[in-house]
Amino acid sequence: MEPDMCIQMLQELGQNDVNVSTVIMDNDSTTVARARLELQVKHQSPLSAGSKSNDFRIAAAVAQKNLGHQYVIQKSQESSEIREGTTYKTCVDLNNNEGDMENITEIPPPLRKPQSTPIVHDQCTFVYFDLETTGLGKDCEVTQIGAYASEKSFSQYILPSTQPISPSATAVSGIAVKENIMFKNGVQVPCKNAKDGIETFITWLKNFSNIVLVAHNAKFDSNVIIRAMHQVGLRASDFIIGFVDTLPLLEKLFPTESLTNKWIL
């Protein structure tokens, strides 16, 4: 109710000697303040502001008065049934349809945090690899894979599908893309899309067994190559048994040296 309308109504009721004890209206402090000032109402109790929730409470109280406490219990049960479905229905577990049971998805076991485990040196093939990427973000894409093992080498340029190559990445690797053509230090190089490029790398890896990928700062490279394989429908665990990071090793051997850009595979 608008303040002017409320004040006018109260004034007319007062002129007709009508005693107003309660006014239910929107929670409007302006209307209440004007009523106190213009009608000289000194106490809050004769005038109180209401709200929609107040209307619901009053309606519920009236319904409970007329229908008894069973009304509130009934509404409570109805609301529970809406939230929980037929969970509380009598004999609900005896009425299950076998066909419905087949559609229930089994909850997978919780993922376990990867653990570092010793590697038997003479039973593994160590493949030394390095990646060039579009950047250093978690969603970066591979732009080149280089690898070496048992006097065999591998190199493949990969055209990124969604991520542009950042200027800082180009400054380090020399790789750039212009109009879907890949360049290395300004010279065009042959490249493959992500799926074909990763599958080509996997085909090369199949020349070896019990593969351990070795990288400098493997914490970054391992995450990138695993994600790249996953995005093309492959699981890294089907082809490799683990990773080795040379960065902690060199930090231990050369504790006083700066190893950020000094060691190159």
N, C-alpha and C positions, 0 to 999 in steps of 0.2 A: 504494500500500500504506500502511495506517495505521501511525503510528510504533510503537504498542504491539505490533502484529502483527509488524513487522519486527524489533524488539528481541527479542521472544520467540523468533522463528525462529532468530535468530543465537545466542541463548543455548543453545537446544537443540542446534544444530549444533556449538557449542563443547563442550558436555558430551559429545557423541559423537565428540570428537576429529576433527571435520571442518574442514579448513582452507578458509576462505572468502576468496577473493582479490578477487572483484568482486560487487557487488550493483547490479542495474539496476532503477531504480524511478523514481517521479515526482520532479521537481526540488523536493524538500522539505528545506530546510535544517534544520528541526526534527529530523527523523529522523536526519540525519547527525550533528548535534550530540549527540543523546542516545546514539547508538552510540559516539561518541568518548568520551563521559563515562562511561557505564555499562559499556562493554566495554573501556575503556582503550585505544582505538585511537589511536595517536600520529601516524599519517601519513594523508594524504588519499588516497593511492593505493589502499589496500585497499578503501575505500568511496567510491563516486562516485555522484552522483545522475544519473539519465537523464531522458529526455523522449520525447515522441512523435516529434519530429524525429530523435532519436537512434535510435529503433527503425527509422525509414525508412532512415537511413543504413546501419545494420547489415544490413537486408534487402537493400538495393541492393548492398552489398559482397559478401554471400553469393551473390546472383544473378550478379554479375559474375564471381565466382570459379568458379561452376559452369558458366556459359554463355559466359564469355569477354567480351572488350571489345565484341563485336558487340552484346551486350544493351544496353549503355549507348547505343551509336550508334543502335540501332533505336528505343529509347524517345525519344531526342532528336529523331529524324526524325518520330515520331508526334506529339510535342507541337508541333513546328513546323507540321505539316499541320493540326492542330486550330486553331492561331492564324491561319494564313494561308489556309486553305481549300485550293484546288487550284492555288495560285500556282506551286508548284514541281513540279507534275506534268509528266511528259515530254510535250512537244508540246502543252502546254495551250493555246497561242495558235492552234494549227491546228485545235483541236476546238471552237472557239467556234461556238455556234448563232447564225445570223443573227437569229433571233427575239429572242434575249437582247440583242443589240446595240441593238435598237430601244428597249429599256427602260432603257438607260443614260442617266442625267441629266447633261447637260452642265454642267460647273462654270462658274458665271457669272464674268465678269471682276471683279477687285477694285474696290470702290467708291472713287471719287476724292473727295478733300476738296473741298468747294465753293470756288470761287475768286471773288474780287471782280473784276468786269469793268465797264468804263465803259459808261454808258447814253447813247445819243443822245437828247438832250432833246426835240427836235421830232418824234421818231418814236414817242414813248411816250405813254400815258395814265396820269397819276399819280392813283392812287386812295388818298385818305387814309382810313385806317381805324383803329379802336380796338376792343379786346375787353374785355369783363368776363368773369371766370372764377370758378370755385368756390374758387380759391386760387392759390398761387404754385408748387405742386409740379409735377413733370414730368408727372404724370398728371392734371392739372386739366382740367376741362371748360369749354367756352364757355357762358356764360349770356346774353350779348348781343353782337351785332355791329352796329357803327355805321360807316358809310362815307359819303364825299362825293367827287364828281368831276364836273367839267363842269356845275356847277349842278344836279346830281342827287344826292339823298341816299337813304340806306338805313338802316333800323334794324329789327332782328329780335331778339326775346327767345327764348331756347332753354332748354327744360327739361332739366337735366342728368339723365342716365340712371343713373349709378352713384355719382357723387361728391356728397356733401352740400356745400352752400355754407358755407364757414367763417365764423365770426362776424367775423373781420377783413375778409373780402371783402365781407360785407354792410355793414360800417361804412363802407367806401369807396364802394361802388356803390349801396347802398340796396336791392339785390335780395335777396329771400328767397323760400323755397318752403315752403309749409305744406299738407300733404295733397294734393300734386301740383298745387297752385295757386300761380302765381308772382305776387309782389307787388313793386312798385317804390315805395319810401318809404311802404309801408303800403297802396298802392292796387293792386288787381288789374290785371294787364296780360295781353293775349293772348300766347300763346307757342306754339312748335312743338317737336316732338321734334328730336333732333340731326340725323337724316337729312334731314327736311323743311326744317329751318332752314338747313343748309349748302347744300342744293340751291337754296333760294330765293335765297341770296346769290350762288351761281354764275349763276343765271338773270339776276340784276341786272348782274353783271359782264360778261355777254355783250353788253351795250349798248356796250361799248368794245373797243378792240383794242390789242395790245401793252401789256398792263396791267403796271404797276409799283405794288406796294402800298407805301405810305409809312406808317410808324408811329413813334411816340416810344418808344424802347427796343424796336426791332423784333426784337432778338435773342430776346426772350420771345414777342412776339405772332406772329412768323413761325413759330416752332416749334409753337405751339399751333394755329394755323389749318391748317398742313400736316398735323399729326397728326389733326385733326378731319376733314379731307377724306379722309385715308387710311382712317379708321375707317368711313366710309360708302361706301368703294369708289371714291373719286375721287383723281386725281393733280393736285396743285397746278400742276405744270409744264404741264398741258394748258390752263390758263386764264391763268396769269400768267408773266411772264418774269423777275421778280426782286423784290427788296425794297430799300427805302431806309430808313435809320435816321436820324431827325432828332436823336437825342440827341448823337452826336459832333459834329454841325454846331453845335448850340447851345452845347456845351461849348467849342468853338473860338471862337465869336463872343462868348461871355460867360464867360470863364475864371474869373472871381471870384465868379460867382453860384452859388447852390445850385439845381440844376435838377430835383431829385427830384420835387417835387410842385408846382412853380411853373407849368409849362407844361401847358396842357390843350388837347387838340384840339377 
